[in-house]
Amino acid sequence: MKKTVSNNSLTIQVSPHGAELSSIVANATGKEYLWQADPTFWKRHSPVLFPIVGSLWNNEYRHNGKTYKLSQHGFARDQEFKLIKETDTELRFQLQDNEDTLQLYPFPFCLEIGYKLAGNQIEVLWTVKNTGNEELHFQIGAHPAFYYPDYDKDSSSRGFFAFDRHEGLSYKLIQEKGCIGDKEYPLSLDKEGLLPLDI
């Protein structure tokens, strides 16, 4: 069952399934900002990617001489998380290694995902704890999809990303079979320090 928290500016919903943010509504207008998971196009809202971001070559990796299968973006988005904190403006969920995860990823861990409302912002909180005795190898990421009902393909205003830092930014391209390439490219921002969206 989805959990809801609200403040004067925003109301959000989060599902324990994947600790996935599933709704962001501006209280003043009632406008929904998050994609509503139409399965015709994409059945998710904002999955958390763990313990990998992207793909592995042939969806396989080796650890201590054993081969493991791990699909794109890992397994956290498909696991049931336990609600460990609920206040008027904050939700926090937890996933610990279990029999199923250890078949895919042989590392003991504790993953906490939190969402906290602060004015008109959502603070997303990730904590990964190593509960085992060896080094914990992992990646974590987000894959939010935003609802854009008034999209006009002829409009010159299509949105942008704003970065706190304007210099030293780079990116790598996704290559064959969804793996990240080796070559790094400089990321160029416009004169206002923004990266325009090209939808």
Contacts in CASP RR format, 6 or more apart in sequence:
PFRMAT RR
TARGET T0000
AUTHOR 0000-0000-0000
METHOD contacts of the structure
MODEL  1
MKKTVSNNSLTIQVSPHGAELSSIVANATGKEYLWQADPTFWKRHSPVLF
PIVGSLWNNEYRHNGKTYKLSQHGFARDQEFKLIKETDTELRFQLQDNED
TLQLYPFPFCLEIGYKLAGNQIEVLWTVKNTGNEELHFQIGAHPAFYYPD
YDKDSSSRGFFAFDRHEGLSYKLIQEKGCIGDKEYPLSLDKEGLLPLDI
1 16 0 8 1.000
2 13 0 8 1.000
2 14 0 8 1.000
2 15 0 8 1.000
2 16 0 8 1.000
2 22 0 8 1.000
2 23 0 8 1.000
3 13 0 8 1.000
3 14 0 8 1.000
3 15 0 8 1.000
3 16 0 8 1.000
3 83 0 8 1.000
3 86 0 8 1.000
3 91 0 8 1.000
4 11 0 8 1.000
4 12 0 8 1.000
4 13 0 8 1.000
5 11 0 8 1.000
5 12 0 8 1.000
5 14 0 8 1.000
5 86 0 8 1.000
5 87 0 8 1.000
5 88 0 8 1.000
5 89 0 8 1.000
5 90 0 8 1.000
5 91 0 8 1.000
5 115 0 8 1.000
5 117 0 8 1.000
6 12 0 8 1.000
6 27 0 8 1.000
6 88 0 8 1.000
6 89 0 8 1.000
6 117 0 8 1.000
7 88 0 8 1.000
7 89 0 8 1.000
7 117 0 8 1.000
7 119 0 8 1.000
8 27 0 8 1.000
8 119 0 8 1.000
9 26 0 8 1.000
9 27 0 8 1.000
9 28 0 8 1.000
9 117 0 8 1.000
9 119 0 8 1.000
9 120 0 8 1.000
10 24 0 8 1.000
10 25 0 8 1.000
10 26 0 8 1.000
10 27 0 8 1.000
10 117 0 8 1.000
10 119 0 8 1.000
10 120 0 8 1.000
10 122 0 8 1.000
11 23 0 8 1.000
11 24 0 8 1.000
11 25 0 8 1.000
11 27 0 8 1.000
12 21 0 8 1.000
12 23 0 8 1.000
12 24 0 8 1.000
12 25 0 8 1.000
12 115 0 8 1.000
12 117 0 8 1.000
12 122 0 8 1.000
13 21 0 8 1.000
13 22 0 8 1.000
13 23 0 8 1.000
14 20 0 8 1.000
14 21 0 8 1.000
14 22 0 8 1.000
14 91 0 8 1.000
14 93 0 8 1.000
14 115 0 8 1.000
15 22 0 8 1.000
16 80 0 8 1.000
16 81 0 8 1.000
16 82 0 8 1.000
16 83 0 8 1.000
16 93 0 8 1.000
17 78 0 8 1.000
17 79 0 8 1.000
17 80 0 8 1.000
17 81 0 8 1.000
18 47 0 8 1.000
18 48 0 8 1.000
18 76 0 8 1.000
18 77 0 8 1.000
18 78 0 8 1.000
18 79 0 8 1.000
18 80 0 8 1.000
18 81 0 8 1.000
18 93 0 8 1.000
18 95 0 8 1.000
18 113 0 8 1.000
19 48 0 8 1.000
19 76 0 8 1.000
19 81 0 8 1.000
19 93 0 8 1.000
19 95 0 8 1.000
19 113 0 8 1.000
19 114 0 8 1.000
20 44 0 8 1.000
20 45 0 8 1.000
20 46 0 8 1.000
20 47 0 8 1.000
20 48 0 8 1.000
20 77 0 8 1.000
21 34 0 8 1.000
21 45 0 8 1.000
21 46 0 8 1.000
21 115 0 8 1.000
21 122 0 8 1.000
21 124 0 8 1.000
21 144 0 8 1.000
22 34 0 8 1.000
22 37 0 8 1.000
22 45 0 8 1.000
22 46 0 8 1.000
23 32 0 8 1.000
23 34 0 8 1.000
23 36 0 8 1.000
23 45 0 8 1.000
24 32 0 8 1.000
24 33 0 8 1.000
24 34 0 8 1.000
24 122 0 8 1.000
25 31 0 8 1.000
25 32 0 8 1.000
25 33 0 8 1.000
26 33 0 8 1.000
26 120 0 8 1.000
32 147 0 8 1.000
33 146 0 8 1.000
33 147 0 8 1.000
34 45 0 8 1.000
34 46 0 8 1.000
34 144 0 8 1.000
34 145 0 8 1.000
34 146 0 8 1.000
34 147 0 8 1.000
35 42 0 8 1.000
35 45 0 8 1.000
35 46 0 8 1.000
35 144 0 8 1.000
35 145 0 8 1.000
35 146 0 8 1.000
35 147 0 8 1.000
36 45 0 8 1.000
36 147 0 8 1.000
37 43 0 8 1.000
37 44 0 8 1.000
37 45 0 8 1.000
42 145 0 8 1.000
44 77 0 8 1.000
44 143 0 8 1.000
44 145 0 8 1.000
45 144 0 8 1.000
45 145 0 8 1.000
46 142 0 8 1.000
46 143 0 8 1.000
46 144 0 8 1.000
46 145 0 8 1.000
47 73 0 8 1.000
47 77 0 8 1.000
47 142 0 8 1.000
47 143 0 8 1.000
48 76 0 8 1.000
48 77 0 8 1.000
48 113 0 8 1.000
48 126 0 8 1.000
48 140 0 8 1.000
48 141 0 8 1.000
48 142 0 8 1.000
48 143 0 8 1.000
49 73 0 8 1.000
49 74 0 8 1.000
49 76 0 8 1.000
49 77 0 8 1.000
49 139 0 8 1.000
49 140 0 8 1.000
49 141 0 8 1.000
49 142 0 8 1.000
49 143 0 8 1.000
50 74 0 8 1.000
50 75 0 8 1.000
50 76 0 8 1.000
50 77 0 8 1.000
50 111 0 8 1.000
50 128 0 8 1.000
50 138 0 8 1.000
50 139 0 8 1.000
50 140 0 8 1.000
50 141 0 8 1.000
51 70 0 8 1.000
51 74 0 8 1.000
51 75 0 8 1.000
51 76 0 8 1.000
51 105 0 8 1.000
51 107 0 8 1.000
51 109 0 8 1.000
51 137 0 8 1.000
51 138 0 8 1.000
51 139 0 8 1.000
51 140 0 8 1.000
52 70 0 8 1.000
52 72 0 8 1.000
52 73 0 8 1.000
52 74 0 8 1.000
52 138 0 8 1.000
52 139 0 8 1.000
53 73 0 8 1.000
53 139 0 8 1.000
53 140 0 8 1.000
53 141 0 8 1.000
54 72 0 8 1.000
54 73 0 8 1.000
54 174 0 8 1.000
54 178 0 8 1.000
54 179 0 8 1.000
54 180 0 8 1.000
55 71 0 8 1.000
55 72 0 8 1.000
55 73 0 8 1.000
55 177 0 8 1.000
55 178 0 8 1.000
55 179 0 8 1.000
56 70 0 8 1.000
56 179 0 8 1.000
57 177 0 8 1.000
57 179 0 8 1.000
58 177 0 8 1.000
59 69 0 8 1.000
59 70 0 8 1.000
59 71 0 8 1.000
59 72 0 8 1.000
60 67 0 8 1.000
60 68 0 8 1.000
60 69 0 8 1.000
60 70 0 8 1.000
61 67 0 8 1.000
61 68 0 8 1.000
61 70 0 8 1.000
62 68 0 8 1.000
63 106 0 8 1.000
64 106 0 8 1.000
66 106 0 8 1.000
68 103 0 8 1.000
68 104 0 8 1.000
68 105 0 8 1.000
68 106 0 8 1.000
69 104 0 8 1.000
70 104 0 8 1.000
70 105 0 8 1.000
72 178 0 8 1.000
73 143 0 8 1.000
74 104 0 8 1.000
74 105 0 8 1.000
75 100 0 8 1.000
75 101 0 8 1.000
75 104 0 8 1.000
75 105 0 8 1.000
76 95 0 8 1.000
76 111 0 8 1.000
79 95 0 8 1.000
79 100 0 8 1.000
79 101 0 8 1.000
81 93 0 8 1.000
81 94 0 8 1.000
81 95 0 8 1.000
81 113 0 8 1.000
82 93 0 8 1.000
82 94 0 8 1.000
82 95 0 8 1.000
83 91 0 8 1.000
83 92 0 8 1.000
83 93 0 8 1.000
84 92 0 8 1.000
84 93 0 8 1.000
84 94 0 8 1.000
84 112 0 8 1.000
85 91 0 8 1.000
85 92 0 8 1.000
85 114 0 8 1.000
86 92 0 8 1.000
89 116 0 8 1.000
89 117 0 8 1.000
89 118 0 8 1.000
90 114 0 8 1.000
90 115 0 8 1.000
90 116 0 8 1.000
90 117 0 8 1.000
91 114 0 8 1.000
91 115 0 8 1.000
91 116 0 8 1.000
92 112 0 8 1.000
92 113 0 8 1.000
92 114 0 8 1.000
92 115 0 8 1.000
92 125 0 8 1.000
93 112 0 8 1.000
93 113 0 8 1.000
93 114 0 8 1.000
94 110 0 8 1.000
94 111 0 8 1.000
94 112 0 8 1.000
94 113 0 8 1.000
95 110 0 8 1.000
95 111 0 8 1.000
95 112 0 8 1.000
95 113 0 8 1.000
96 109 0 8 1.000
96 110 0 8 1.000
96 111 0 8 1.000
96 131 0 8 1.000
97 105 0 8 1.000
97 107 0 8 1.000
97 108 0 8 1.000
97 109 0 8 1.000
97 110 0 8 1.000
97 131 0 8 1.000
102 108 0 8 1.000
107 130 0 8 1.000
107 132 0 8 1.000
107 134 0 8 1.000
107 136 0 8 1.000
107 137 0 8 1.000
107 138 0 8 1.000
108 130 0 8 1.000
108 131 0 8 1.000
108 132 0 8 1.000
109 128 0 8 1.000
109 129 0 8 1.000
109 130 0 8 1.000
109 131 0 8 1.000
109 132 0 8 1.000
109 136 0 8 1.000
109 138 0 8 1.000
110 127 0 8 1.000
110 128 0 8 1.000
110 129 0 8 1.000
110 131 0 8 1.000
111 126 0 8 1.000
111 127 0 8 1.000
111 128 0 8 1.000
111 129 0 8 1.000
111 140 0 8 1.000
112 125 0 8 1.000
112 126 0 8 1.000
112 127 0 8 1.000
112 128 0 8 1.000
112 129 0 8 1.000
113 124 0 8 1.000
113 125 0 8 1.000
113 126 0 8 1.000
114 124 0 8 1.000
114 125 0 8 1.000
114 126 0 8 1.000
115 122 0 8 1.000
115 123 0 8 1.000
115 124 0 8 1.000
115 125 0 8 1.000
116 122 0 8 1.000
116 123 0 8 1.000
116 125 0 8 1.000
117 123 0 8 1.000
124 142 0 8 1.000
126 140 0 8 1.000
126 141 0 8 1.000
128 136 0 8 1.000
128 138 0 8 1.000
128 140 0 8 1.000
130 136 0 8 1.000
151 199 0 8 1.000
153 199 0 8 1.000
158 196 0 8 1.000
158 197 0 8 1.000
158 198 0 8 1.000
158 199 0 8 1.000
159 196 0 8 1.000
159 197 0 8 1.000
160 194 0 8 1.000
160 195 0 8 1.000
160 196 0 8 1.000
160 197 0 8 1.000
161 194 0 8 1.000
161 195 0 8 1.000
161 197 0 8 1.000
162 193 0 8 1.000
162 194 0 8 1.000
163 169 0 8 1.000
163 189 0 8 1.000
163 193 0 8 1.000
163 194 0 8 1.000
163 195 0 8 1.000
166 189 0 8 1.000
166 193 0 8 1.000
168 186 0 8 1.000
168 187 0 8 1.000
169 186 0 8 1.000
169 187 0 8 1.000
169 189 0 8 1.000
170 184 0 8 1.000
170 185 0 8 1.000
170 186 0 8 1.000
170 187 0 8 1.000
171 184 0 8 1.000
171 185 0 8 1.000
171 187 0 8 1.000
172 180 0 8 1.000
172 181 0 8 1.000
172 182 0 8 1.000
172 183 0 8 1.000
172 184 0 8 1.000
172 185 0 8 1.000
173 180 0 8 1.000
173 181 0 8 1.000
173 183 0 8 1.000
173 185 0 8 1.000
174 180 0 8 1.000
174 181 0 8 1.000
175 181 0 8 1.000
187 195 0 8 1.000
189 195 0 8 1.000
190 196 0 8 1.000
END
